[in-house]
Amino acid sequence: MDYETKIFPHTGGYGRYNRIVVVFSWFPSFAVMLNLFSDVFYTLIPESYHCKPDPELLPSTFLPSNFSRQEYLKLAIPWVNGTGLSHCELFKYPPNTSDFTKDVPRERVPCTKGWEYSNLTGLQSNVVTEWNLVCSDYWKIPLQQLCFMTGWILGYIFLGTLCDWLGRRRGFLLSISLSSLLGAVACLSRSAVVFLLLRLSQGATLAGVFVSSYIVRLELCDPPHRLMVAMVSGFFGVFAELLLPGVAVLCHDWPILQAVATLPLLLLLSYWCCSSVFPESPRWLLATNRICRAKRSLQEFSIRNGVCLRDELYPGETLLSEIDSAYGDDSRPRYHSVLELRRTCVIWKNCLILSFTLFIGTGIQYCFTRNLHRYSTSFYFGYFFRVITGALACIFICLSVNRLGRRGMLLLSAIITGLSSLLLLALTQYLRGGLVLVLSVVGLLFSQALAMLSMFFACEVMPTVVRGGCLGLVLAAGCVGMAASSLMELQNNGGHFLHHVIFASFAVLSILCIMLLPESKRKPLPDSLKEGESQRRPPLFLSQPGRDSLPLLCTRPMLSEYNPDNYSRLVSATRRMLTKDTLPYKIAVPNRAPLLSDSETQEQENGEEKEVVSQHS
């Protein structure tokens, strides 16, 4: 049965209860984004730090009381022109020298007593200052970021598929329980390795929370409201990013910030007890043939929306009886996984293209934000610039996508992103600083719009039976793009130019790929693999039918309206209804005696035969 036209309106449509559930599905976005971007403050390197002076490296005749603090540091720590005191080295003097001028032979050695940090941004202590992840241990910071992103990638793939097997609600409850537990344990970490493993595991579970809540809010909406509901969840994430710097300043220490970021996850555990605020998706229950649970869910939605849905005098005329007739006696659940995509063509193509565009949208943002450092080295300048452009990207999508279509605006975002990137690559040396800033801001704005729209588009065009796994694959590709910036930092930004060239080339290539996508504007969500395969690629511009004859762009012909499976179901349902003794409209035949007994009837027939024979004779 067509869920969008035959089932959804009978349960009240996008009624009061649907709106309440959608509102409660926005809160997980706030909690997830708060934990995701808190990692920026955990791994932030202080603006100024140097080795602690080691008295054992100074001569025995040295008296610290004879020197000021600044003179003492200059004698103990090498001075590096342009950066101040050396970050990683100390002076080692001969044992019996009394000469502290520059002419005395001094040896440079690594830090022996730890480091002193100053000018911290946000937190007064984080994992960098806690375990001295600087100098020779600097590589552990981008490694921790890579591991955190690896956890998100694994969580998107496996927990997204789990949402297709267990359901949206069970997947959400499992993910939120594990993420709360891991977040609380991470506050007690006493080594960098333990913290790294816990953050990797928590990233995986947070990915499951995001996928399940994102899918539920779209499956409970009608086509006109899907875009606005998804973008409001984006505003919740932006609000969490805006709030995070102030929370970090108030917390001072990273364990306190970790505890504060875990608190919203603990509050979301209340969804376990209050099943009405985060119910199972009835669309998923019907698509996976869980008929009994689907009927109970539809009854709950209809009652809470103010629509009465119950068996009446004639069950064949009610929605629930139509569901029984349509799905027949076979009520065994049907399990699907993303591995079935290898037998599809259109679904696999759409998943691959949208993964590619999301990978570009997240990966190329590092190229634009790096250009902002030349205007200000302040951490907050780049941070708030990215957050504000993210909010503007949400507003841009809300105002344009419902009018101009998903595919058209995705194409426009890719074009502007690629064009801005190419201009920065080719003309940075010849442009003024203001033009470079404008191109960076425009590129950052449309790259974020490209990423958000790719995520939303993927959730609309993927079938319900594999929507969790497919969306997980797309989002995992986006995390790979985010992890590319950590790879650059792992190499001390040595490959920044090559990174920019590769992503600019990918952005240009994505323009051709987007042309192969279907349009999901005002269309129902596909439920089965068959519906996902039947999605057609409309022309970008109005043209005559038949002109689009390129082999690469051709689409499959429309299927005929006759479906033997539906016909056989109708025949079996009709036979079952006619043979059912308990139907209220079955006609009962009265037990009355015949007008003539059997013997009288036989004698009458014999008499008539004799009369006929006598007449002939």
N, C-alpha and C positions, 0 to 999 in steps of 0.2 A: 504493500500500500504506500501511496505517496504521503510521506509524513507531513510535508509542508502544507498541502492543500486539503487533505482528508482528515488528518488526526490533530494537528496543531490548533486549527480554529475551534474544534470541538472541546478542547481543554481550556479555553479562554484566551488563546493566543498569547501575545506578550502582555499578560495581565499583571495584576497587583503582585501575586506571589512570584512570578518570574522576575519582576523588577527587584523584589526583596532579595532573592537568591543572587541576582547579578551584583547587587550592592555588596553583599557579603563576599562575593568572589573577587572584589577589588582589593580587599585588605591583604590577602596574600601577596599581591604585587608590591605593596609597601614594605612588607616584612622581608621579601626576597631581595629587593633592591637595596635595602638597608644593610643586609649582610653581604651582598655582592660588592658594594663600593666601600664598605669599611676596610676591605683589604688594601685600598689605596693608602689609608692612614697607618695600617699596620706595617707596611713596607716602605714608608716614606723616609728617605735619608735626610738627616739634619743638614741645614744650610752650612753650618760651620762645626768642625770637629778636629781634634788633633790628639796626639799621643799624650798620655800623662807622663810628666817628667820622672825619670828614674834616678834617684840620688846615687845609686851604685855605679852609674855610668859617668858621673862627674868626679873630678879629682877630690882627694881627701882634704885639700886646703880650701875647698869651696865652702863659703858660708852663705846660705840663702838670705840671712838677715841683712847682708850688705847690699842687696840688690832689690829693686822693685819687682812686682809681679811680672810686668811686661819684659823687663830686662832678663829676668830669670828664665822666662819662656824662650826668649830669643837665643840665650846661651845653650839651652837644653834641646831646642827643636830647630831644625833647619828652616830657613825662610825661602819660600818659593815665590818668585816674582809673579804678580798677577793674581795669586790665590791666597797669599798669606802664609801662615804656618803650615808646614808639611803635615799631611794627613796620616802618613804611615811610617815616618822615620824619626829617629832620635840621634843626637850627637853622642859619641863615646870618646871621652878625653883620655889622654895618657894618665896613669895613676898619680904621678908626683908632680905634675905641672902646676904652675901658679899663673900661667899666662892664659887669659881668657879672650884674647883678641882673635881676629879672623886669621891671623898668620899661624896660629898654633895648629899642628896636624891633628885633625879630628876625623874619626871614622863614623860613617852613617850605618846605623843598625835598625832593624824593625822594632816596632813598639814592644815593650816588655811588661808594662804595668796597666795596659788597657788604654781607654780613650776617654776624653772629656768632650761632651757634646754641648752645643749652645745653639740659640736661635731655632728651637724646635717649632714646627708648624703643627697646630692642632694638639696632638697628644704630647705630654711631657716625657713619656717613655713608650716605646713601641718595641716590636720584636728586633729591630735593628740595634737599638741601644741596649736592649735586654741581653742579647747574646753577641753583641759586637760584630755584626755582619757587615764589616767594612774591610777595605784593603784586600788582604788575601782571601777573605771570606765573602767578598762582595758578590761573587757568583751565586751564592745561596739565595739572594733576594729575587732575581728573575727566575731562579729555579722554583722558588716557592710560588711565584705567580703562575708559572707554567703548570705546576702540579695542581694548583687551584682550578685553572682552566681545564686541565685534563679531567678532573673530577666532574666538572660541569658537562664535558663532552660525553663521558661514560654515563652520567645520570640521564642526559637527554635521550641517549640511544636505548638504554635498558629500561629505565622507568617509564619512558614514553611508550615502549612496547608493552610494558606491564599494565598501563592504563587501558590498552586494547583487550587484554586478557581478563583482568580483574574488575575493570570498570573505573570510571573517573573518581568516584567517591573513595573507593578502597585504595586506589593509587595515591590519592591526596592524603588520606589519613596515615598510610604507611610512610610516606615521604615526610610529612610534617612531624610525625613522632620521632623518626630517626634524626632529622635535622635538629630538633629541639634537644635531644639527648647529646648529640655530638657537639652542638654549640655550647652546652653547659659544661661538658668535659673539657673543651678547648680552653676554657677560662683557667683551668688548673694545670696547663702545660708547663713543664719545667725544662724542656729542651727544644731546640729548633726542629729536630727530627720528628718528635712527637707532635708538635704543633703543625708541621707540614702534613703529616699523615691524617690528622684530624680535620684539617681544612680541606684536604682532598676529598675525604669521605663526606664532609658536610656539603661541599659544592655539588656532589652527585645527588644528594637528597634534596637540596634546594632546587635543582633542576627539575626533579619530579614534582615538587610543589608548584613551580611555575607552569609546567606543561599541563597538568591536570586542571588547574584553575583557569588557565587561558582557554582550554577547549570547552569547559563547562559553560562559561559565560556566552560563548558563541553558539553553542548548541541549544541554548534556551531562548534565543532571540529569533525574531523574524528578519527577513532581508533588509528592511529599511533601518533597523536599529543596530545591526551588527557592527558597523564601522564606529559609530559613536560609543558603543559599549567598550570596544577594544581600545579606543583612544583615551577614554577616561581612565582606564587602568594604566595607560602610559603616563597620564598626569599624576597618578598616585606614586609611580616610580620616580618621577621628576621631583615630587614633593619630598620623598625620602632622601634624594640626593642633596636637595637644598638644605634639609634639616641636619644632615650628617656632620658638616663642619662645626656647627654650634654644639652638637652633642659631644663631639670629640674634645672640644675645648673644656666642656664641663666635666668630662670623665677623667681627664689628665692621664690615666694609665690605660694600657691596652686591655688588661683583663676586665676592667670595668666597662669599657666600650663593648667588648665581646659579650658581656652579660646583658648590657642594655640592648644590643642588637638581637640577642636571643629571646628577650622578653616578649616581643610580638609573636614569635613562633610559639612560645608557651601559651599565649592567649588564644592562638588559633587551635590549640588542642580542644577547646570547648566545642568545636564542630563535631567532635567525636560523639559527644552526648546529645547535642542538638542537631539531629539529622535533617530537620526541616530547613536549616539555613544553608546546607550544602548537600542537596539530595543527589541521587544517582540520575544521570541523564536518561530520560525515557527514549530519546532517539537512539542512543547506543543500545539500550535493552532490546528494542525492536529490531535493530539492524543485526544483532547477534543472536536473535531468535530466543530470547528469554521472555516468553510470552506472559507467564504468570506474574513475574516481577514487573513487567511492563504495564500490565493492566492495573496493578495496584498503584504504580507510580502515576499513571494517567488519571486514575480516580482521585489521588491526592491533589494533583495539580488542578483538576477541574473543580474540586470542592473548595480549595483555597482561593481560586480565582473567581469564585461565585457562580460557577456553572455546574449544574447538577448532571452527573453522568452515572447512570445506574441501569440495570436491566429492567425493562418495562414489560408490558403485556406481550408484545411481539418481539422476541429477542432478535429475530432476523433483521429488524430495522434499527437496531442500536449499534453504536460504534464498537463496543466490546465484542458483540457477536460477529460483526464484520471482520474484526481482527482474528477471531477464531476461524472464520471461514477462509480468510486469506492465507493464514499460516498453516492450516490443516492440523493433523494430529501429531505431526513431527515437531516436538517442542524441545529437542535437544539443542543445547547451546552450540554455536558455531564460533570456533576460534580462528582468528586470522593474525598474521604477522607480516612484517615488512618483507620477509623473504618471498612472499607471493608476488612482489613487484617485478620479479624477474620474468614473470609470464605476462606482464602488461607492457603497453607501449606508451599510451598517453600519460598515465599516472606517473610512471617512472621518468618520463621526459619532464613533466611539470616539477617533480621533486628535485630533479637534477638542476634545472634552470634556476629555481628559487633558492636552492642551496648555494649556487654560484653567486647570485646577486646579493644574498645576505653575507656571504663571505667577503665580497668586495666592500659592501657598505660598512662592515665593522672593521675590516683591516685597513682601509684607506684613511680612516679617521686619524690614525697616528701621524700620517703624513701632513695633515692640515694642522693638527694641534702643535706639532713640533715647530711650525713656522711662527707660532705665537710667542715662542720663547725669546725671540729677538726684540720684542716690544716690552716684555716684562718677564723677569726671572721669578716673580712671585708665584708660589704654588696656587694661591687662590685665584689669580688672574686666569690661568688656563682652566682650572676646575670649573669656575662659575661660567666661563665662556662656553664650555661644552654643555653644561646643564641648561643654560638659557637657550642655546641653539636647539637642544633637544625639545624644550617646551615649544619653541617656534615651529619645529618640524611637526609636532603633534597638531598644532593649530592649522598649519598648512594642509595637512592630510584631511582634517575634519572639514575644511572649507572647499576642498577641490575634488576629492576622490569620489564622493557620491554624485557629483555632477558630471565629471569627465571620465569616470571609469577607473577601475583598478589598473588595467594594463597600460592605459595611456599615461597615467601619472607615474607609474613605475618606470616607464620608458623615459619620461621627461626627467625624472630624478637621476636616472643613470646617465643621460646625456649631459646634464649640467655638472654632475660630479666628475665625469670623465673630462669634460672641457676645462673645468677649473683646474684639475690636476695637470693636464697637458700644458696649460698656460703657465702654471707655476714652474713646471719643469723647464720650459723653453725660454721664458722671459723674466725669470727672477732677477737676473743681473741687470736687466734693462728697465725694469719697472720701479716706480717710486714705492716707498714704504707703505703709503696709504693704499695703493692698488694691490700690493701683496696681501695686506691685511684683509681687504674686501674679498679677494679671491679665496683666501683661507676660510673666512667666515661663511661665504656662500657654499664652498665645497663641503665644509663641515655640516652645514644645515641640510643640504640635499643628500649627503651620504647617510645622515641619521634618518632622513625620510625614506631613503632607499631601504635601509635595514628594517625599519618599522613596517613598511608596506609589504616587504617580502615575507615577513613573519605572518602578517595578517592574511595576505593573499594565499600563502601555503595552507593555512587553517581552513580557508574557504573552499579550495579546489580539491583537497584530499578527501577520500571517502571516509565515512564514519567508522567503518570496521577496522581501518588502519590509520586513522587520523593521528592518534597518539604517536605511533612509531614513525610515520612520515614527518610530522612536525618536529619530532625529536631529531631526526636526521638533518633537517633544515637548520634547526637551532644549533646543532653540534657543529655544522659548517661555519656558522657565525662565530662560535667560540674559537674555532681554529684561526679565524681572522683576528680576533682579539688577542690570541696568544702570539701572533706574529710580532706585535710590539715588544713583548717580553723577550723574544728571540733577538731583536735588535739591541735591547739593553744588555743582554747576555754577551754580546759582541762589542759592547761599548759604542753602540750606534755606528759601527764601522760600515755596515751595509745599508745605510739609510737611503742613499741615492738609488741603489738597485731595487730596494723595497718599493720606493715611490714609482719607479719605471714599471715594475711588474704589475702593480695594482692599477696604474693608469691604463696600461694595455688591457688588463682584464675588464676595466670599466667600459672601454670602447667595444670590446668583444661582446659584453653582455647586452649591448644595444641590439645586436642581431638576434640573440637568443630570446629576448623578451617578446619579439614578434611572434614566436611560436606558442605563447601562452594563451589559454582561453580567457574569456571575460566572465567574471562572477557577479557583476553588478546586478542587483534585483533578482538573482537566481537562487533557488533553494540549494541547500548543502547536499552534495551527493552522499548516499548512504552505503551503497554496495560498490564492489569493484566494477561491476558492469556499468553503473551510472557514472563512475569516475572515468571510465574509458570512453563514454559517449560525449564527453565535453568537447565542443567544437571551438576552433580558433576563428573568431570573426575577423573580417578585414579591418585594418586600421582606419581606412577611409572608405566612404561610400563608393561602391563600384558596381559594375554589371556582374551578375552571377556567371560563373564559368571563366572569368578572366584570370582568376588565381589558379593557374595550372602548373605551377612549379612542383616538381616531384618531392622536394624536401618539405614543402608547406602543405601538401595535400592532406585532407582529413578523411576519415572513414565515412561511408554513406550512412544516412539515418536508418535505424532499424525499423522494421515494419511494426505496426501496432498489434498484430496478432502475436500472442505469446502462448505457446502450448502449455507451459507450466501453469499460467493463470487459468486457462480453460479447464485443465484437469482438476485444479483445486475447486473451481466452481462446480464441476460435476460431482466430485466427491462430497462437497458440502451440501449440495442439493439432495443427494442420495441419503446422507446422514440425517438431514432434517425430515425427509419424508418417512424414514423408517423409525423415527424416534417416537416412542409411545407417550412420552410426557409432554408433548407439545400442546399448548392450550388451544390451538386452532384445528387440531386433528378431528375429523368428523367420525363420530361413533355410529355404527350401523345397529339399529334396534333389533332385538331378538323377538320377532313376531312369527307366529305360526303361518305357514303358507295357506293360501285359500283352498287348495285341494291337497289331500294326502297323496302319498305315492301310489297306493293301490287304486284309488279312484282315478288318478291320472292315467294309469296303465289301462284300466278297463275302458276309459273314454277313447284312448288311442286305438284299441282293438276294435271298438265299435265303428269308428270312423273308417278303418281299413275295410271292414266287411261291407259297409255301404258302398264304398268305391268299387269293390269287386263285383257286387251285384249289379251295379249300374252298367258296367262294361259288358257283363254277360248278357 
